[in-house]
């Protein structure tokens, strides 16, 4: 049966022959093999962490450093690179933070009070 007969019977079938030029079997030299990354890690000693460049210049206070270390510890021990807001609140409570004061203005450029949620939710 020829290709023309095949397409007449099955119009949705496309016959495509791949002979000769197989890309996967060709050896193409690369300038630098970067797949392993082992040589870079050996030079740096430890895997480089992603650092937000907008916060690099900032001096953190003791409470901020304590919170960042606690979050880092939580993420590493629980293998949670992106914790939920509930988990962040759990870490804050584990550090001893409790809601004791009345709400105040939101920080930054906000001109409103934080939203409140009734206890019947």
C-alpha positions as CSV (number, residue, x, y, z in Angstrom):
1,X,0.0,0.0,0.0
2,X,1.5,3.4,-1.0
3,X,1.4,6.6,1.0
4,X,-1.2,8.1,-1.3
5,X,-3.6,5.2,-0.7
6,X,-3.0,5.4,3.0
7,X,-4.0,9.1,3.1
8,X,-7.1,8.5,1.1
9,X,-8.3,5.9,3.6
10,X,-7.3,7.9,6.7
11,X,-7.2,11.6,5.9
12,X,-6.2,12.5,9.5
13,X,-3.1,10.4,9.5
14,X,0.2,12.0,8.5
15,X,3.1,9.7,7.6
16,X,6.4,11.3,8.3
17,X,9.7,9.4,7.7
18,X,12.7,10.3,9.7
19,X,15.7,8.8,8.1
20,X,19.3,9.9,7.9
21,X,19.5,13.2,9.8
22,X,19.1,12.1,13.5
23,X,20.1,15.1,15.7
24,X,20.4,13.1,18.9
25,X,23.1,10.8,17.5
26,X,25.4,13.7,16.4
27,X,28.1,14.8,18.7
28,X,28.2,18.6,18.8
29,X,31.0,20.1,20.9
30,X,30.1,22.7,23.5
31,X,32.4,25.4,24.8
32,X,31.8,24.7,28.5
33,X,29.8,21.9,30.0
34,X,27.7,23.7,32.7
35,X,25.3,20.9,33.5
36,X,27.0,19.6,36.6
37,X,27.9,22.9,38.2
38,X,30.3,21.0,40.5
39,X,33.3,23.1,39.7
40,X,31.5,26.4,40.7
41,X,30.3,24.9,44.0
42,X,33.8,23.7,44.9
43,X,35.1,27.3,44.4
44,X,32.3,28.9,46.5
45,X,32.3,26.3,49.2
46,X,28.5,26.3,49.6
47,X,25.6,26.5,47.2
48,X,24.8,30.2,46.7
49,X,21.5,31.3,48.0
50,X,19.2,33.5,46.1
51,X,19.5,37.0,47.6
52,X,17.1,39.8,46.9
53,X,19.4,42.7,45.7
54,X,16.9,45.3,46.9
55,X,17.5,44.3,50.5
56,X,21.2,43.7,50.5
57,X,22.1,47.2,51.6
58,X,19.7,47.3,54.4
59,X,20.7,47.0,58.1
60,X,18.2,44.6,59.8
61,X,17.3,44.9,63.5
62,X,17.6,42.0,65.9
63,X,13.9,41.1,65.6
64,X,14.0,41.0,61.8
65,X,17.2,38.8,61.8
66,X,15.6,36.5,64.4
67,X,12.4,36.2,62.2
68,X,14.4,35.6,59.0
69,X,16.5,32.8,60.7
70,X,13.4,31.2,62.1
71,X,11.7,31.2,58.7
72,X,14.9,29.8,57.0
73,X,15.1,27.1,59.7
74,X,11.4,26.2,59.2
75,X,11.7,26.0,55.4
76,X,14.8,23.8,55.6
77,X,13.5,21.4,58.2
78,X,10.1,21.0,56.7
79,X,11.3,21.1,53.0
80,X,8.9,24.0,52.3
81,X,10.6,26.6,50.1
82,X,7.3,28.5,49.8
83,X,5.4,28.3,53.1
84,X,1.8,29.3,53.3
85,X,0.7,32.4,55.3
86,X,-0.7,30.0,58.0
87,X,2.8,28.5,58.3
88,X,4.4,32.0,58.6
89,X,1.9,32.8,61.3
90,X,2.8,29.5,63.1
91,X,6.5,30.5,63.0
92,X,5.6,34.0,64.4
93,X,3.7,32.3,67.2
94,X,6.6,30.0,67.9
95,X,8.8,33.0,68.3
96,X,6.4,34.3,71.0
97,X,4.4,36.9,69.1
98,X,0.8,37.4,70.1
99,X,-1.8,39.9,69.2
100,X,-2.2,42.1,72.3
101,X,-2.4,45.7,71.0
102,X,-5.2,47.4,69.1
103,X,-4.7,47.6,65.3
104,X,-2.8,50.6,64.0
105,X,-2.2,52.2,60.5
106,X,-0.7,49.8,57.9
107,X,3.0,50.4,57.2
108,X,4.4,51.9,54.1
109,X,2.3,54.2,51.9
110,X,-1.0,52.8,53.1
111,X,-3.5,55.3,54.5
112,X,-6.0,52.8,55.9
113,X,-6.3,50.5,58.8
114,X,-5.8,46.8,58.4
115,X,-8.9,44.7,57.6
116,X,-10.7,43.0,60.5
117,X,-12.3,39.6,60.4
118,X,-15.2,38.7,62.7
119,X,-14.8,35.6,64.9
120,X,-17.8,33.9,63.2
121,X,-15.8,33.2,60.0
